[in-house]
């Protein structure tokens, strides 16, 4: 699992460095166990790294690792987080949603004006 996340992190960083090399903030929606964030933290590019994870046990494990966690659904994220992130990553979540369009609007709200949205 970690090997795949390292490749994913490298690929995302290549895109980010090409299109927004000054980016310093990332939010991941649906972080699960935090394997992707673990790989991103190794790169040491971001000053702000936040996870959105609605599952209580997973959010707690992320918090224990020292990761800033919003333990809720993206639909409930406080407006104070809007326009705060250069990069939003979401892997294997959108296909489970009842309203992908509402989800995408919320993703847009979290991103800065030239932010990048990465979805798989």
N, C-alpha and C positions, 0 to 999 in steps of 0.2 A: 504493500500500500504506500509506504513512504516513498519508494522509488518513483512511482507514478506522480506523486505530489511534487517531488523535486523537479521532474520534467515539466510539469504544468507550471510551477513557479518560474522556472527559467524561461519558458515560452511567453508567459505573461510579462515578465520583466523585459524581454526583447521588444515586445510591442509597446510597452509603456515607455521605455527609453527612447524609442523612435518617435513617438507621438507626444509625449509629455515628460521629458527627462527631469523636470524639476518637481515632479510629483513626490509628495511626502506623507500622504495619508491614504489608508486602505480600510475598507470595511468588507467583511465577508458575510453573506447571508446564508444561513444554514451551515454553520461551521462544524457541526457534529463533534467529533473527537479532537478537532483542531489540527489534523495532520497537515493541511495546506498552510495554515498560519505558522505552524512549526517551521516549515521550509522557508516561508517568507521572512520570518524573524532572523533566520540564519544569514540572509542577504544584507540586513542592516541598512536598508534604504529608507524605511518609513519611520517618521517621528510619531505617527498616530496609526495604531492598528486596533480595529474594533471588530468584534464578532457579534453577530445576531444569531442567537440560538434559542428557540422556544422550549426545548426539552430541558426540564429542570436539572436532571442528573448530568447531562452533557454540559450545560451552562456552568454548573458548579465545578466540573472538572477543568473547564477552560479557565475559570476564575482562579482555581488553585494553581494553575500554571503561570498566573500573573497576567493573563490576557484580559483586556477591558471587554466585558460582555454585557450585551443587552439581552436579558432573559425574557424574550417576548417574540411575538410575530412582527414582521416588518410593518404590517398594517397599523400596529400600535406604537411605533417608534415616535418619540417625542419630537416636536418641531425643532427643538434646539439642535438636533443632529442634521437638519436640512442644510444643503449646500456646504458640507464639511469635508467631503472626500474626493480625492483625485481618481480613485479606482474603487469600483465595486465588483466583487467576484461572487458568483453564484454558480455552484456546480451540482448538477443533478437534483434540482429542486423544482424548477418551473414546470416540469411535466406532471407534477403531483398536485398542482394548484387548480382550484375551481375557477379562478379569475386571473389568468396570466396578465391581462391588460392592466388590471388594478395593481398587480405586483410590479409591473414595469413602471407604472407612474410613481409608485413609492420609491423604486430604485432611482429614478430620475431626480426625485426630490432630495435624496441624500447626496447626490453628486454635485460637485462644483460645476460651473458653466462649461468648462472643457473637460469634464471628467470622462473616464472611460468605463464602460460597462462590459464585463466579460461573463458570458453565460455559456454553460455546456449543458 
